[in-house]
Amino acid sequence: MSIDSMIKKRISESTIHRLSMYYRTLSLLEKENYDTVSSKELAKREKLTPAQVRKDLSFFGSFGTRGLGYNVGELKAKISDILGINREWKVALVGIGNIGSALVSYKEFVRQGFNIVKLFDNDQRKIGSNHKGIIVSDIKDLETEIQNENIEIVILAVPATVAQYIVDDVVHAGVKAILNFAPINLRVPPDVYLRNENMSMELEYLSFAMVNNHVPKNVKE
Protein backbone atom coordinates (compact mmCIF):
# COMPACT_ATOMS: atom_id res chain seq x y z
CA MET A 1 0.00 0.00 0.00
CA SER A 2 1.38 3.41 -0.93
CA ILE A 3 1.81 6.28 1.51
CA ASP A 4 -0.79 8.25 -0.46
CA SER A 5 -3.31 5.44 -0.04
CA MET A 6 -2.58 5.33 3.70
CA ILE A 7 -3.14 9.06 4.01
CA LYS A 8 -6.45 8.74 2.19
CA LYS A 9 -7.48 6.07 4.68
CA ARG A 10 -6.45 8.38 7.54
CA ILE A 11 -4.00 5.98 9.12
CA SER A 12 -2.86 7.49 12.43
CA GLU A 13 0.77 7.83 13.48
CA SER A 14 -0.01 5.64 16.49
CA THR A 15 -1.13 2.83 14.19
CA ILE A 16 2.06 3.09 12.13
CA HIS A 17 4.18 3.01 15.29
CA ARG A 18 2.32 -0.07 16.49
CA LEU A 19 2.94 -1.79 13.15
CA SER A 20 6.66 -1.32 13.78
CA MET A 21 6.19 -2.86 17.23
CA TYR A 22 4.29 -5.82 15.77
CA TYR A 23 7.05 -6.34 13.20
CA ARG A 24 9.70 -6.56 15.90
CA THR A 25 7.60 -8.89 18.03
CA LEU A 26 6.96 -11.14 15.04
CA SER A 27 10.71 -11.21 14.34
CA LEU A 28 11.29 -12.42 17.90
CA LEU A 29 8.50 -15.00 17.62
CA GLU A 30 10.04 -16.26 14.39
CA LYS A 31 13.37 -16.76 16.18
CA GLU A 32 11.50 -18.62 18.91
CA ASN A 33 10.11 -20.96 16.22
CA TYR A 34 6.48 -19.85 16.54
CA ASP A 35 4.39 -20.79 13.50
CA THR A 36 1.26 -18.89 14.54
CA VAL A 37 0.33 -16.18 17.02
CA SER A 38 -3.03 -14.91 18.23
CA SER A 39 -4.08 -11.29 18.52
CA LYS A 40 -4.28 -11.94 22.27
CA GLU A 41 -0.61 -12.96 22.43
CA LEU A 42 0.52 -10.03 20.27
CA ALA A 43 -1.50 -7.68 22.44
CA LYS A 44 -0.09 -9.14 25.66
CA ARG A 45 3.50 -8.65 24.49
CA GLU A 46 2.87 -5.02 23.55
CA LYS A 47 0.57 -4.19 26.49
CA LEU A 48 -2.36 -3.55 24.16
CA THR A 49 -5.81 -5.06 23.76
CA PRO A 50 -6.54 -7.80 21.18
CA ALA A 51 -9.20 -5.49 19.69
CA GLN A 52 -6.54 -2.81 19.09
CA VAL A 53 -4.28 -5.29 17.31
CA ARG A 54 -7.11 -6.48 15.06
CA LYS A 55 -8.19 -2.90 14.34
CA ASP A 56 -4.67 -1.83 13.37
CA LEU A 57 -4.25 -4.74 10.98
CA SER A 58 -7.75 -4.34 9.50
CA PHE A 59 -6.71 -1.02 7.91
CA PHE A 60 -4.49 -2.97 5.54
CA GLY A 61 -6.58 -6.00 4.69
CA SER A 62 -7.72 -9.30 6.11
CA PHE A 63 -5.12 -11.29 8.05
CA GLY A 64 -5.17 -14.53 9.97
CA THR A 65 -7.74 -17.28 10.42
CA ARG A 66 -10.44 -17.21 13.08
CA GLY A 67 -9.54 -19.69 15.81
CA LEU A 68 -6.01 -20.21 14.50
CA GLY A 69 -4.49 -16.74 14.64
CA TYR A 70 -1.87 -15.30 12.32
CA ASN A 71 0.88 -17.10 10.49
CA VAL A 72 4.00 -15.45 11.95
CA GLY A 73 6.11 -15.48 8.78
CA GLU A 74 3.29 -14.33 6.52
CA LEU A 75 2.18 -11.50 8.81
CA LYS A 76 5.77 -10.33 9.27
CA ALA A 77 6.21 -10.23 5.48
CA LYS A 78 2.94 -8.33 5.04
CA ILE A 79 3.89 -5.71 7.63
CA SER A 80 7.34 -5.43 6.07
CA ASP A 81 5.65 -4.63 2.77
CA ILE A 82 3.31 -2.10 4.40
CA LEU A 83 6.19 -0.34 6.17
CA GLY A 84 8.29 -0.31 3.02
CA ILE A 85 11.18 -2.22 4.59
CA ASN A 86 11.03 -5.08 2.11
CA ARG A 87 13.37 -3.06 -0.13
CA GLU A 88 16.55 -1.02 0.20
CA TRP A 89 16.61 2.77 0.71
CA LYS A 90 19.55 5.01 -0.13
CA VAL A 91 20.25 7.28 2.83
CA ALA A 92 22.56 10.26 3.33
CA LEU A 93 23.65 11.51 6.74
CA VAL A 94 24.63 15.13 7.32
CA GLY A 95 26.82 15.89 10.34
CA ILE A 96 29.53 13.49 11.53
CA GLY A 97 29.63 14.54 15.17
CA ASN A 98 28.94 12.26 18.13
CA ILE A 99 25.33 11.52 17.15
CA GLY A 100 26.06 11.20 13.44
CA SER A 101 28.97 8.86 14.03
CA ALA A 102 26.86 6.66 16.29
CA LEU A 103 24.10 6.51 13.68
CA VAL A 104 26.54 5.36 10.99
CA SER A 105 27.51 2.48 13.30
CA TYR A 106 23.90 1.48 14.04
CA LYS A 107 23.65 -1.95 12.38
CA GLU A 108 19.87 -2.15 12.65
CA PHE A 109 19.58 0.41 9.82
CA VAL A 110 21.21 -1.98 7.36
CA ARG A 111 19.12 -4.92 8.57
CA GLN A 112 15.98 -2.88 7.87
CA GLY A 113 17.16 -1.85 4.41
CA PHE A 114 18.26 1.71 5.26
CA ASN A 115 21.70 1.95 3.69
CA ILE A 116 23.73 5.05 4.55
CA VAL A 117 25.74 5.59 1.38
CA LYS A 118 26.71 9.28 1.69
CA LEU A 119 28.16 11.31 4.55
CA PHE A 120 28.47 15.11 4.64
CA ASP A 121 30.20 17.55 6.95
CA ASN A 122 31.71 21.05 6.88
CA ASP A 123 34.76 20.20 8.98
CA GLN A 124 37.81 20.28 6.70
CA ARG A 125 39.51 17.74 8.97
CA LYS A 126 36.77 15.21 8.23
CA ILE A 127 36.09 15.95 4.54
CA GLY A 128 37.75 13.32 2.34
CA SER A 129 38.36 10.95 5.24
CA ASN A 130 37.09 7.39 5.33
CA HIS A 131 34.48 7.13 8.06
CA LYS A 132 33.45 3.52 8.70
CA GLY A 133 33.89 2.69 5.03
CA ILE A 134 32.24 5.83 3.62
CA ILE A 135 34.12 8.87 2.30
CA VAL A 136 32.96 12.10 3.94
CA SER A 137 31.89 14.70 1.37
CA ASP A 138 31.93 18.47 1.64
CA ILE A 139 28.54 19.86 2.61
CA LYS A 140 29.00 22.43 -0.17
CA ASP A 141 28.42 19.59 -2.64
CA LEU A 142 25.28 18.40 -0.85
CA GLU A 143 22.65 19.09 -3.54
CA THR A 144 24.73 17.78 -6.43
CA GLU A 145 25.78 14.57 -4.73
CA ILE A 146 22.31 13.83 -3.37
CA GLN A 147 20.93 14.08 -6.89
CA ASN A 148 23.78 12.08 -8.45
CA GLU A 149 23.38 9.28 -5.90
CA ASN A 150 19.56 9.28 -6.05
CA ILE A 151 19.35 9.68 -2.28
CA GLU A 152 15.82 9.01 -0.99
CA ILE A 153 16.13 9.74 2.76
CA VAL A 154 18.35 12.23 4.60
CA ILE A 155 19.27 12.16 8.29
CA LEU A 156 20.24 15.49 9.85
CA ALA A 157 22.58 15.42 12.85
CA VAL A 158 23.68 19.05 12.79
CA PRO A 159 23.47 22.04 15.16
CA ALA A 160 20.11 23.82 15.36
CA THR A 161 21.66 27.04 14.05
CA VAL A 162 22.30 25.57 10.60
CA ALA A 163 19.60 22.90 10.36
CA GLN A 164 17.06 24.98 8.41
CA TYR A 165 19.64 26.07 5.83
CA ILE A 166 20.66 22.48 5.26
CA VAL A 167 17.12 21.15 5.09
CA ASP A 168 16.32 23.80 2.46
CA ASP A 169 19.17 22.46 0.31
CA VAL A 170 18.04 18.88 0.91
CA VAL A 171 14.49 19.70 -0.18
CA HIS A 172 15.78 21.62 -3.20
CA ALA A 173 17.72 18.50 -4.19
CA GLY A 174 14.42 16.61 -4.38
CA VAL A 175 14.50 14.57 -1.17
CA LYS A 176 11.02 13.84 0.24
CA ALA A 177 11.90 12.16 3.56
CA ILE A 178 13.99 13.66 6.37
CA LEU A 179 14.83 12.45 9.87
CA ASN A 180 15.93 15.40 12.01
CA PHE A 181 18.01 15.12 15.19
CA ALA A 182 18.56 18.87 15.55
CA PRO A 183 16.60 20.38 18.48
CA ILE A 184 14.56 22.75 16.34
CA ASN A 185 11.25 22.79 14.45
CA LEU A 186 12.05 22.79 10.75
CA ARG A 187 9.91 24.15 7.92
CA VAL A 188 9.37 21.88 4.93
CA PRO A 189 6.88 21.84 2.03
CA PRO A 190 3.65 19.82 2.45
CA ASP A 191 4.92 17.03 0.18
CA VAL A 192 8.03 16.39 2.31
CA TYR A 193 7.85 13.90 5.19
CA LEU A 194 9.72 15.16 8.26
CA ARG A 195 10.28 13.31 11.52
CA ASN A 196 11.95 14.86 14.55
CA GLU A 197 13.94 12.89 17.11
CA ASN A 198 14.57 15.08 20.13
CA MET A 199 16.45 13.13 22.78
CA SER A 200 16.46 16.05 25.22
CA MET A 201 12.66 16.11 25.21
CA GLU A 202 12.52 12.38 25.86
CA LEU A 203 14.82 12.80 28.86
CA GLU A 204 12.69 15.73 30.03
CA TYR A 205 9.65 13.43 29.94
CA LEU A 206 11.49 10.93 32.10
CA SER A 207 12.58 13.60 34.57
CA PHE A 208 8.98 14.89 34.71
CA ALA A 209 7.73 11.37 35.42
CA MET A 210 10.27 10.91 38.21
CA VAL A 211 9.63 14.29 39.86
CA ASN A 212 5.84 14.06 39.62
CA ASN A 213 5.44 10.31 40.21
CA HIS A 214 3.75 10.12 36.84
CA VAL A 215 2.24 6.71 36.16
CA PRO A 216 2.18 5.81 32.43
CA LYS A 217 -0.81 4.06 30.92
CA ASN A 218 -0.30 0.35 30.46
CA VAL A 219 -2.58 0.24 27.45
CA LYS A 220 -1.62 2.45 24.51
CA GLU A 221 -4.45 4.25 22.76
C-alpha positions in Angstrom: 0.0 0.0 0.0 1.4 3.4 -0.9 1.8 6.3 1.5 -0.8 8.3 -0.5 -3.3 5.4 0.0 -2.6 5.3 3.7 -3.1 9.1 4.0 -6.5 8.7 2.2 -7.5 6.1 4.7 -6.4 8.4 7.5 -4.0 6.0 9.1 -2.9 7.5 12.4 0.8 7.8 13.5 0.0 5.6 16.5 -1.1 2.8 14.2 2.1 3.1 12.1 4.2 3.0 15.3 2.3 -0.1 16.5 2.9 -1.8 13.2 6.7 -1.3 13.8 6.2 -2.9 17.2 4.3 -5.8 15.8 7.0 -6.3 13.2 9.7 -6.6 15.9 7.6 -8.9 18.0 7.0 -11.1 15.0 10.7 -11.2 14.3 11.3 -12.4 17.9 8.5 -15.0 17.6 10.0 -16.3 14.4 13.4 -16.8 16.2 11.5 -18.6 18.9 10.1 -21.0 16.2 6.5 -19.9 16.5 4.4 -20.8 13.5 1.3 -18.9 14.5 0.3 -16.2 17.0 -3.0 -14.9 18.2 -4.1 -11.3 18.5 -4.3 -11.9 22.3 -0.6 -13.0 22.4 0.5 -10.0 20.3 -1.5 -7.7 22.4 -0.1 -9.1 25.7 3.5 -8.6 24.5 2.9 -5.0 23.5 0.6 -4.2 26.5 -2.4 -3.5 24.2 -5.8 -5.1 23.8 -6.5 -7.8 21.2 -9.2 -5.5 19.7 -6.5 -2.8 19.1 -4.3 -5.3 17.3 -7.1 -6.5 15.1 -8.2 -2.9 14.3 -4.7 -1.8 13.4 -4.3 -4.7 11.0 -7.7 -4.3 9.5 -6.7 -1.0 7.9 -4.5 -3.0 5.5 -6.6 -6.0 4.7 -7.7 -9.3 6.1 -5.1 -11.3 8.0 -5.2 -14.5 10.0 -7.7 -17.3 10.4 -10.4 -17.2 13.1 -9.5 -19.7 15.8 -6.0 -20.2 14.5 -4.5 -16.7 14.6 -1.9 -15.3 12.3 0.9 -17.1 10.5 4.0 -15.5 12.0 6.1 -15.5 8.8 3.3 -14.3 6.5 2.2 -11.5 8.8 5.8 -10.3 9.3 6.2 -10.2 5.5 2.9 -8.3 5.0 3.9 -5.7 7.6 7.3 -5.4 6.1 5.6 -4.6 2.8 3.3 -2.1 4.4 6.2 -0.3 6.2 8.3 -0.3 3.0 11.2 -2.2 4.6 11.0 -5.1 2.1 13.4 -3.1 -0.1 16.5 -1.0 0.2 16.6 2.8 0.7 19.5 5.0 -0.1 20.3 7.3 2.8 22.6 10.3 3.3 23.7 11.5 6.7 24.6 15.1 7.3 26.8 15.9 10.3 29.5 13.5 11.5 29.6 14.5 15.2 28.9 12.3 18.1 25.3 11.5 17.1 26.1 11.2 13.4 29.0 8.9 14.0 26.9 6.7 16.3 24.1 6.5 13.7 26.5 5.4 11.0 27.5 2.5 13.3 23.9 1.5 14.0 23.7 -1.9 12.4 19.9 -2.1 12.6 19.6 0.4 9.8 21.2 -2.0 7.4 19.1 -4.9 8.6 16.0 -2.9 7.9 17.2 -1.8 4.4 18.3 1.7 5.3 21.7 2.0 3.7 23.7 5.1 4.5 25.7 5.6 1.4 26.7 9.3 1.7 28.2 11.3 4.6 28.5 15.1 4.6 30.2 17.5 7.0 31.7 21.0 6.9 34.8 20.2 9.0 37.8 20.3 6.7 39.5 17.7 9.0 36.8 15.2 8.2 36.1 15.9 4.5 37.7 13.3 2.3 38.4 10.9 5.2 37.1 7.4 5.3 34.5 7.1 8.1 33.5 3.5 8.7 33.9 2.7 5.0 32.2 5.8 3.6 34.1 8.9 2.3 33.0 12.1 3.9 31.9 14.7 1.4 31.9 18.5 1.6 28.5 19.9 2.6 29.0 22.4 -0.2 28.4 19.6 -2.6 25.3 18.4 -0.9 22.7 19.1 -3.5 24.7 17.8 -6.4 25.8 14.6 -4.7 22.3 13.8 -3.4 20.9 14.1 -6.9 23.8 12.1 -8.4 23.4 9.3 -5.9 19.6 9.3 -6.1 19.3 9.7 -2.3 15.8 9.0 -1.0 16.1 9.7 2.8 18.3 12.2 4.6 19.3 12.2 8.3 20.2 15.5 9.8 22.6 15.4 12.8 23.7 19.0 12.8 23.5 22.0 15.2 20.1 23.8 15.4 21.7 27.0 14.1 22.3 25.6 10.6 19.6 22.9 10.4 17.1 25.0 8.4 19.6 26.1 5.8 20.7 22.5 5.3 17.1 21.1 5.1 16.3 23.8 2.5 19.2 22.5 0.3 18.0 18.9 0.9 14.5 19.7 -0.2 15.8 21.6 -3.2 17.7 18.5 -4.2 14.4 16.6 -4.4 14.5 14.6 -1.2 11.0 13.8 0.2 11.9 12.2 3.6 14.0 13.7 6.4 14.8 12.4 9.9 15.9 15.4 12.0 18.0 15.1 15.2 18.6 18.9 15.5 16.6 20.4 18.5 14.6 22.8 16.3 11.3 22.8 14.5 12.0 22.8 10.7 9.9 24.1 7.9 9.4 21.9 4.9 6.9 21.8 2.0 3.6 19.8 2.4 4.9 17.0 0.2 8.0 16.4 2.3 7.8 13.9 5.2 9.7 15.2 8.3 10.3 13.3 11.5 12.0 14.9 14.6 13.9 12.9 17.1 14.6 15.1 20.1 16.4 13.1 22.8 16.5 16.1 25.2 12.7 16.1 25.2 12.5 12.4 25.9 14.8 12.8 28.9 12.7 15.7 30.0 9.6 13.4 29.9 11.5 10.9 32.1 12.6 13.6 34.6 9.0 14.9 34.7 7.7 11.4 35.4 10.3 10.9 38.2 9.6 14.3 39.9 5.8 14.1 39.6 5.4 10.3 40.2 3.7 10.1 36.8 2.2 6.7 36.2 2.2 5.8 32.4 -0.8 4.1 30.9 -0.3 0.4 30.5 -2.6 0.2 27.5 -1.6 2.5 24.5 -4.4 4.2 22.8 
